[in-house]
């Protein structure tokens, strides 16, 4: 159970990271 929760927390963290990268890339593309 504990491992499962840790896995989902990791997935959520990866999603946040990808969302941030996507936002930065979009911002960069829009200003080029």
Secondary structure by P-SEA (a helix, b strand, c coil): caaaaaaaaaaaaaaaaaaaaaaaaaaaaaac
